[in-house]
C-alpha cells in the first residue's frame, strides 16, 4: 500500500469543500469535505477532519473522519477510533478500533468482494454512457 499512496494521489485539504462526484484510477486522501459519490480503484484515506456525504466505492479504505453514505470496499477497510459511519458497510475485510461508530448494516466476507466488483463495473458503464 505504501507505493500506491505516493503514485497518482488526489488530495482534498482541510478547509476545502468539493461538491461533485469523484472517479479516479489512483488514491484519494481527504482532510476536507466531499459532497458526492466517490469511486476509486485504489485507496481512500479520510482523516479525522474529513467528511464525505455520498456513497463510496474503493479497493481499500482507512477512515478516521465522518462518512454519510454507503461504503463498498473490495479489500480491507480500517475504521479508526474517531470514525463515524452513517450508512451501510460492505467490505471483504474489516478492522475496527474501539470508539468507531457505525450506524447501518454491516456485511463482510468474500461474497462482498464479488458484489462490489459487479457494482464497480455497473458504475463505470453508467459514467461512460452518461
N, C-alpha and C positions, 0 to 999 in steps of 0.2 A: 504494500500500500504506500510505502514511503515514496517510491519513484512516481506513482500515479499522482500524488499530491503536488509534485513540482512541475508536472507537464500539463499544459493546457488547463489551467485553473482559472475560473471566473470568481472574482471577489466582489462581494457587496458589503461595503464598510459600515461601521457604526454611524448612525446619523443619516444613512441613505435609505430611501424608500423607493421600491420599484413596484409598479402596478402593471404586470404583464405576465403572460405565460413564458416560461423559460425552458428551452430544449437545447441540450448540448451533448457533445461527444465526450467532453472532458469532465473535470471535477468542478464542484461548486462549493464555495466557502462563504457562509453568510453570517455577518455580525450585525447587519441592519435588518430592514423589514422587506419582505417579498410578499406581494399580494397577487396570487395567480398560481397556476399549475406549474410544477417543476418536474422535468423529466431529464435525467442524466444517465448515461450509460456507464458512469464511473461512480465516484464517491461524493456524497453530500456531507458537509460539516456545518452544523448550526451551533454557533457559540451561545453562551448564556444571554448575551444582549440581543440575539437574533430572534426573529419571529416570522413564521410563514403562515399565511392564510391561503390554503389551497392544497390540493392533493399532490402527493409526491411519489415519483417512481425513481428508484435508484438501484445501482448494483450493491452498494453498501452505504451505510449512513452512521454518523456519530451525532447524536442530538443532545445538546445541553440547554437549548432555549425552548421556545414555545411553538407548537405546531397546532393549527386548527384545520384539520383535514385528514384524509386517509394517507397512511404510509404503506407503500408496497416496496419491499426490499428483497431482491433476488438472492442476496448473500447475507452478510452479517449486519445487524442493527444493534447499536450500543446506545442505551439511554443513560446519561449521567444523572447524578443526584438532583440537579436543578431542572431537568427536562420535564415539560408538561405537554402531553399529547391529548387533544380533544378530537378524537377520531379513531377509526379502526386501524389496526396494525396487522399487516401480513408480512412475515419475514421468515426466511429459511432458518436463520439463527438469531437468537435474541439474548443480549446481555443487558441486565438492568441493575443499576446501583440503587441502594437504599435511598429513598426520598423521591425517586422519579414517580411522576403521576401519569396514569393512563385512564382516560375516560372514553371507553369504546370497546369493541370486540378485539380479541387477540387471537391470531391464528399463526402457528409456527410449524415448521417441518418441511419435508421435501416436496409435498404437493403444492405448497405455496409458491415455490420456485417455478413450477410448470404453469400455474395460473398467471403469475406475474409476467412471465415471458410472453404468453399469449396476449396479455393486456398491452405490453410494450409494443408488440407488433401491430396491434389494432390502433393504438395511438399514433404510431409512425405513419400508418396508411392514411389515417384521417387527416393528419397535418399535411401530407403530400397532396391529398385530394382537395383540401380546403385552401 
